[in-house]
Amino acid sequence: YNNFRAQRSLFGKRIGVIGSPSSWLVASNVDYLLAKRRWGIEYVDIPLERIYEQFKHITDDQVGASCAAVASQALACREGTPEDLIKAMRLYRAIKKVCQEENLEALTLSCFKLIEQIDTTGCVALSLLNDDGIIAGCEGDLQSVFTLLAVKALTGKDGFMANPSMINSRTNELILAHCTVGLKQTERYIIRNHFETEKGIAIQGLLPTGDVTIIKCGGECLDEYYLSTGTLTENTNYINMCRTQVRIRMNTPAEYFLKNPLGNHHIMLHGNYEDTLNEFFQANACKRTE
């Protein structure tokens, strides 16, 4: 029943593709037509110019109160100026407006192209959109945003989209890292700047320890998946990787991430949902990758 309900809820969902996928992503493309046939979802291309246009019309005064709210609840503010936070919040408002106009349930954003144009990153915008219930993913990764959407439909939980940034096959440990995470997924958060560009505002989320599930649905037709469980043991703070970092002791060989992973990004969610997610993807004739 749960599989059927989740499958039905995905039908007709619109995923906005704002800009284009980052050129360095490994295996992030999706065949729009085949994805629609298999899952009933619709990918909608939206030019970044739509965002720039909205961004221009949002004033600093309109976002002042929401900036104050985000800053006041932070554990600390390490980098980034008040002006950076205002710009980031204006971008959030701009993207949310386009989501409403286009009736989007989810989106993926070409974050790095934005930086060139408006000198801010999408990290705060994506964090707050996820908190609002609009599934938002980074770097134009089409496969990961679908994974986030499917996980939410099935479990009701938001995922943390991140890169495997350190893999230790001897201890079977993995560090997942990215510069944004939904604030509601964190116990506390610190305001930082974006790791790669040292611009804008990023979120360093401190996540609860305990059981986690790691999942990725991939392939051009979204017909393959990787699924494993582990234990989140520590929030790390290395200077050479993205801001939100978690160490996970895997229950399956971490070597998968070195050998033939389904792309860069993987999705982590709190709790053990291996059986639930496995049943769902098997019911939809997807092939499990080990």
Helices and strands as residue ranges (DSSP letters): H 2-10, E 14-18, H 32-39, E 42-46, H 48-57, H 60-73, E 76-77, H 82-102, E 106-109, H 111-118, H 123-131, E 135-137, H 142-155, E 160-168, E 173-178, G 183-185, E 188-192, E 202-206, E 210-218, E 224-235, E 244-250, H 256-259, E 266-270, H 274-283, E 287-289
